[in-house]
Amino acid sequence: MADGLDTERLDSVFKSRPDILKDIHKAADSPSRIQLFNKIASFVYEQIGDQQSSSSSLKRRRVDIEPSQNGNTQDVAAPTVEDVASENILLEIKDISVSIPQRKKFELCFTPKHIYARTPGTTAPLPNIVYAWKDIEYAFYLPVPEKTQVQHNYILFPRNSFSLSKSGTPTEEPLVFTVSAGAPKPGSIGGPNASAASAVSDSYTTLFNWALNKCLQAAGNNVQIVAADPTKFHSKVRQPHRPKEPAVHVKAFRGSKEGFLFFLETGILWGFKKPLLFIPLDKIAAVSYTSVLQRTFNVVVEVYTGEGGDTETTEEIEFAMLDQEDYGGINEDYVMKYKLQDRSMADQRKAKRELAENAKGKKDADDEGEDANGHVGEDGMTELERAQMEAEQQLQDEEDEDEEDYDPGSEGDSEGSGTSDDEDNDDDDDAEDDEMGEDDE
């Protein structure tokens, strides 16, 4: 009927939310409400631009075109927000904390071709948080450092996110979102695949690993989710909040920003502050150690930045203030293991020798002693005993110096040196002797 609900438009706008459609039909029991719902549908329809026209169909057909084998994608039209909104939602997961590109809780939506975020209560994808499955180049699952409660970040890097601008920052931002160790809340999973997802929803980890892998494989993308493995690399610095758990990250600065380095089997990742950076192993030209101090050192990673396999153009990325305790693990368990070129001994960099000497000195101290535990060094003394003896000797030397300057006869005098007091006392003694001699006479 002419004055009835615009079911075609309502279905187009709320096709991913059949529950809303059902409620609208149930509540549309008066002309005023029918008119209101039609207005709402028209407004949302215009906002998402879901036009059922030939031009829109042409855009969708262009999205379906896969890149050619030679990587030339110039003739492929980039999908628009309207294109993405028109895709069927397979799965939606609510209340997910996204930190990059935008920090807020969103709903994550999985479609056959994209993963995107949207604001709760809306249907339109956020333009800056839309990623095509076929464009995901790297995927990671890493623990969030320095959290008392266990949390993990999923990081999805799109292609070209590694490309460095003149400022040394990626030209595209990855998607980073955080999940807890627990299971999803009831009602937080929706979409046609919600039933299948419930079977793997013992935790957020099992849910997202399943969903991400399924969508990547369906899109013909063989990217695997890389997780940090403490048996392959871990920091030697204890975590005060979880001391029994080895840290798989190393604290470091990039410029003035404090972050964390993850030495992974596919490359080095620095996060989790903008700009996040991932350096694949095949992009690393060399590694150098610089600015070696008593407690810290810097790592300089020389990176290939040339296009088309050009290995002549490189750029250096420096990470500062790494703890000396982590030098051995980084050098032996990563640089040497993956056969990365070490240029620390070049004329402009000789820091590795200092690092090795520092590490050897620390190892010798541990071997001689773990001295606080009573182990004996080459001189038959522990480090603790040696330190005590030196302290006692120093104290004895100071007491000897005090005794040399001390004169009992000068106690109470407020002026004069010990020498002058002695001379005065000698004069008094001579005077007394003279008087005693006169008395004897």
C-alpha positions, 0 to 999 in steps of 0.5 A: 500500500502507498502509505505503508512501510518502504520495505524495499528501502528498509531491507536495503538499509537494515539487511544485516540486522534482521532483528531491527527490521522485525522490530520496525514491522512490529512497531509500525502500527500507526501512520505517524510511525510508518512515516517516521520509519520511512524517513529514517530509512531514507536518511540512512539510505542517503548516508551510506549511498547504497544506490541500486543503479547501474553505476553502483553495479559497475563499481561493484564489478570493478571491485571483483576484478583481481589484480593481474599477476604482474602486480599492475593494479592501476586499472582497478578502481579502489572500492568506496565506502558505499561499495564496502557497505553493500557487501554482505556481513558474514560476522560482526563482533562488538565491543572491540578496543581498536587503538590504531588508526583510531582509539575507540571501541568499535564493532568489527565486521567481516565481509567476503572482501573486507574487514572494517570497523563501524561505530556501535548503532550505525551501519556505515563503515568508518572510511579510515578503518577499511581493509581488503583481505587480499591486501593484508600482507602481514598479520601478528598476534602479540602480547600487550607489554606491561599489563598486569592482566593478560591482553593481546594485540592483533596487528594487520599490516596492509600492503605498502604499509612498510613503504617509508616516506622522507620522515621515516614513517609508513605511508599507510597505518595498520589495524591494531585491536586488543582482546582480553584472555577471556571469552566474548560476552553473550550477544557480542557476536552477530551475523550469519556465521555467528552460529559457526563462530560460537563453536570456537568462542572459548576465548577471543583468541580462538574466535579471531584466529578462526575468523581471520584465517577463514576470511584470508584463505577465502580471499586467496591470501595465504598470510599466516598470523605470526605469534611471538615465541619465547622459546625462539626469542625472549628478553633477559630482563624480568617483568616486575608485574609477571616475573615468572613469564618471560617477556617476548619484547624489548623496551626501546625508544624510537626518537622520543617515543618509548615503545617495544621491539619484537624480534619475530621470525618474519622481521622486527616490529616496533609498537605500539605507538604511532607510527607502528613499524614492521621491518621484514627480514628481507628488507634488512640490509645490516644491523649495528650497535651504537652508543654503548653505555654502562647500562644501555646501547642503541640498535641501528637497522639499515633497511632497503628502501629501493623499489623493484628489488633495488638494494642500493637505496637504504635508510637507517632506523635507530632504536635507542636505550636498549638494556645491556642484558638484552644484547646477547639475546639480540645478537646471538638469538636473532642477528646471528641466527638469521644471518643478518649482516653486522656492521658494528665493526665498520670504521664509523661503528666500533660499538660491538667490541664494547658491548662484547666486553661489557657482556663478558665483564658481566658474565665474568662477574656472574661466573666468579661470584654470583658473588653475593651467593658466596662463590669464590673468585681467583683470589680466594675471596668473593666479590662481597668479601672483597668489597668489604675488605676494600671498605674496611681498608678505606675506613682504616686509612681515614682513621690513620689520617685522623690520628696523625692530625689529632693532639690530645692537648688541643682538645677544647681549643677552638683555634690553632693547628696541631703544630702550634699547640705542640710548640706551646706545650713544649715551651710550657714544659721548659718553663716548668723545668726551670721553676723546679730547678730553682726550687731545688736550689 
